[in-house]
Amino acid sequence: MSAQEILIEEIKHQPETVAREVLHYLKFIERQRAQEDWSDVLPSREVEQEKLDLLDGQ
């Protein structure tokens, strides 16, 4: 049995609140992965802050 099949079976036996929590966590993981995929391309927060400081004239 695959991990996906095991997970689906486990979720079927859980109350709705637990299933919703699992769904929220899954979406969180998806967002983290998407951010990691772009981390080598997107500027860091420090670079963004430097740009904002320049625009603000600081």
Secondary structure, 3 states (H helix, E strand, C coil): CCHHHHHHHHHHCCCHHHHHHHHHHHHHHHHHHHHHHHCCCCCCHHHHHHHHHHHHCC
